[in-house]
Amino acid sequence: MSTLKTNKVQSVTTSDLTLDTATTSKRIVIPTTTGDDVDLDALSGRLVIGNIAGSHLAIDENEIKAKSNTTTATTLFLHRDGGMVSIGSPLIIDEKEDDVANGGAISLATHASLFVTGGAETSTLAAGSEGQIKVLAMHTDGGDMVVTVTNAGWKGSGTGTITFNAIGDCCILQYLNSKWFMISENTVTTA
């Protein structure tokens, strides 16, 4: 049923959707009895905004995913052109790499990487993406972990190293102007 007033829809009610602009609540209600969890399936989410075959947002009760097509995730921008973003507490970033292998490359796809050493070990950190933040931490100390960092901001140019030699050694790096800068650290050694 719809009610028209000055050529605008004031309210629409169907079994799948309630649109109410005639009252002070001005709301859209979408029941959650249809649709599914947002994922990388071709059809996912309770609400899709945009062209499902192209760029769109898929939304369910607790997730928002930006997708570039039916099965590929893409970047979700919040206030891309500026403005504050406020996030309730606590902020939890749950992507981490549980143990970087000896001689391995540290993942750039996770927020944090932990070291569990079984002797003297090494690893590498490649160039990141502008603005990227990376947390590195010694979880279990069986020997030093020496990380060779591409584009180290504490060096004039080229690579640098970070040495972790005790449980709790950690640092936070941010990739700015094509270099990794250490924005915080706890007892690591740089060279």
C-alpha positions in Angstrom: 0.0 0.0 0.0 1.3 3.5 -0.8 0.1 6.9 0.1 1.1 9.8 -2.1 1.5 13.4 -1.0 2.8 16.1 -3.4 4.0 13.3 -5.7 6.2 11.7 -3.0 5.8 8.3 -1.5 5.1 8.7 2.3 4.7 5.1 3.3 5.0 1.6 1.7 4.4 -1.6 3.5 4.9 -5.1 2.1 5.8 -8.3 3.7 9.5 -7.7 2.9 9.9 -3.9 3.5 8.5 -1.0 5.4 9.2 2.5 4.2 7.8 5.2 6.4 8.5 8.9 5.6 5.2 10.3 6.8 6.0 10.1 10.5 8.8 11.6 12.5 10.6 8.3 12.7 11.4 8.3 9.0 12.7 4.8 8.7 13.2 1.8 6.5 12.6 -1.5 8.1 13.9 -4.7 6.4 13.0 -7.9 8.1 15.8 -10.5 8.5 13.8 -13.5 7.5 15.3 -13.5 4.0 18.8 -13.3 2.7 21.9 -14.7 4.4 25.2 -13.8 6.0 27.5 -11.4 4.0 30.3 -13.4 2.4 31.9 -13.8 -1.0 29.0 -15.8 -2.5 27.3 -14.4 -5.6 24.2 -13.5 -3.6 24.8 -12.6 0.0 23.5 -10.3 2.6 20.1 -9.0 3.7 20.5 -5.7 1.8 22.5 -5.0 -1.4 23.1 -1.4 -2.4 24.4 -0.9 -6.0 24.8 -3.2 -9.0 25.3 -6.8 -7.8 27.4 -7.6 -10.9 29.6 -4.5 -10.2 30.5 -2.4 -7.2 28.1 -2.7 -4.4 27.7 -3.0 -0.6 26.2 -6.1 1.0 24.9 -5.8 4.5 23.5 -8.2 7.1 22.8 -7.8 10.8 26.4 -7.4 11.9 28.6 -7.0 8.7 29.1 -4.5 5.9 31.2 -5.7 2.9 32.2 -3.7 -0.1 32.4 -5.9 -3.2 33.7 -5.1 -6.7 31.6 -7.9 -8.3 29.5 -10.8 -7.1 32.4 -12.7 -5.4 35.3 -10.2 -4.9 35.8 -8.0 -1.8 37.1 -4.5 -2.3 38.0 -1.5 -0.1 35.3 -0.1 2.1 35.9 3.6 2.5 34.6 5.6 5.6 34.8 9.4 5.1 37.3 9.0 2.3 37.3 12.8 1.7 37.9 13.7 5.3 35.9 13.9 8.5 36.2 12.2 11.9 35.3 8.6 12.3 34.2 7.5 15.8 34.2 3.9 16.8 32.8 2.6 20.0 35.0 0.9 22.6 36.7 -1.5 22.5 38.1 -1.5 19.0 39.1 -5.0 18.1 41.2 -5.8 15.0 41.2 -9.5 14.7 43.5 -10.3 11.8 46.8 -11.7 13.0 49.5 -14.0 11.8 50.2 -16.5 14.6 53.8 -17.3 13.8 56.1 -16.0 11.2 58.3 -18.8 9.8 62.0 -18.7 10.1 63.2 -17.0 6.8 59.6 -16.2 5.9 58.0 -13.0 4.7 55.8 -11.2 7.1 52.2 -11.0 5.8 51.0 -7.6 4.7 47.4 -9.0 4.7 47.2 -9.1 8.5 47.2 -6.3 11.0 49.6 -8.0 13.4 52.3 -10.7 13.2 53.7 -12.7 16.2 57.0 -14.4 16.5 57.5 -17.8 18.1 61.2 -18.5 17.8 63.0 -21.9 18.3 66.5 -20.4 17.9 67.9 -17.4 16.1 65.5 -16.6 13.3 65.1 -14.1 10.5 62.1 -12.7 8.5 61.4 -9.9 6.0 58.8 -7.1 5.8 58.2 -5.9 2.3 57.0 -2.4 1.3 53.4 -1.7 2.5 50.5 0.3 1.3 50.3 4.0 2.0 48.9 4.5 5.6 49.1 0.8 6.4 49.7 0.0 10.1 51.6 -3.2 11.1 52.1 -4.6 14.6 55.1 -7.0 15.2 55.5 -8.8 18.6 57.6 -11.5 20.2 55.2 -14.1 21.6 57.6 -16.9 22.5 61.3 -16.4 22.8 63.5 -19.3 21.9 66.1 -17.0 20.3 66.3 -13.6 18.6 64.1 -12.7 15.6 65.8 -10.2 13.2 63.4 -8.6 10.7 64.8 -7.0 7.6 62.5 -4.1 6.7 62.2 -2.8 3.1 62.2 1.0 3.0 63.0 1.6 6.7 62.0 5.1 7.7 64.8 5.2 10.4 67.4 4.8 7.7 68.4 7.4 5.1 67.5 4.9 2.4 67.1 1.2 1.8 66.6 -1.6 4.3 66.9 -1.6 8.0 66.5 -4.3 10.7 64.5 -4.7 13.9 65.7 -7.2 16.5 63.2 -8.8 19.0 65.1 -10.7 21.8 62.6 -11.1 24.6 58.9 -12.0 25.2 56.9 -8.7 25.0 59.3 -7.0 22.5 57.0 -5.3 20.0 56.6 -2.3 17.7 54.0 -0.6 15.7 55.0 0.5 12.2 53.1 2.8 9.7 53.9 3.0 6.0 54.1 6.7 5.1 55.5 8.4 2.1 56.8 5.0 0.8 58.7 4.1 4.1 57.9 2.1 7.2 58.1 4.4 10.2 58.2 3.1 13.8 55.4 5.0 15.6 55.8 3.0 18.9 58.1 0.4 20.3 58.8 -1.7 23.4 62.5 -2.7 23.8 63.3 -3.6 20.2 66.6 -2.7 18.6 66.8 -1.0 15.2 69.7 -0.8 12.8 
